[in-house]
Amino acid sequence: MNQNDYKSIDPKELQGNVFEQIDKKWFLVTAKKHKTDQKVNTMTASWGFMGIMWGKPLVNCVIRPVRHTYEFMEEADYFTISFFGEKYRKALNILGTKSGRDTDKIAEAGLTVLDVGKIFDSGEISGKAVSFEEAEITMTCKKIYYHDIDPKNFVDPQIDGNYPNKDYHRVYFGEIINCALKNHQ
């Protein structure tokens, strides 16, 4: 893989329905422990947002503290959001149902880790953010804010039904610093 395999665009140029992408097609949230052991973990998600906040193009994703990916997101300064074609549905299912604590789920899913810093950046994020060669869209995000969901703030008490174990999500906001589309040759 090299720079010619990808086209960087302004995130505002993305085509398609973001609701369809997030809810129906799913995506991967991927983080790397670049400060300690260099390990990578990813998880399939279907909850999140994209938009403009604080004058920046942002993504937010939510991760429960019980998930293995949580500790990776806590250490990471950067993370990626990656979207895939339908032929990778089985891989996304593996990555959403198995834990990286117990197995090398990335290998089992058949995906190839890609250091996005070597492709899209002059070096600032090299070794700090990864995605996958098979991804159609990769958004490299700089973590800029997080907060924990607090059930006392639920105006609609039915929301708490999503948390039978009271393991409320942490919400991460990431500034999209690169949005890359895979070129189709």
Secondary structure, 3 states (H helix, E strand, C coil): CCHHHEEEECHHHCCCCHHHHHHHHCEEEEEECCCCCCCEEEEEECCEEEEEECCEEEEEEEECCCCHHHHHHHHCCEEEEEECCHHHHHHHHHHHHCCCCCCCHHHHHCCCEEEHHHHHCCCCCCCCCEEECCCCEEEEEEEEEEEECCHHHCCCHHHHHHCCCCCCCEEEEEEEEEEEEECCC
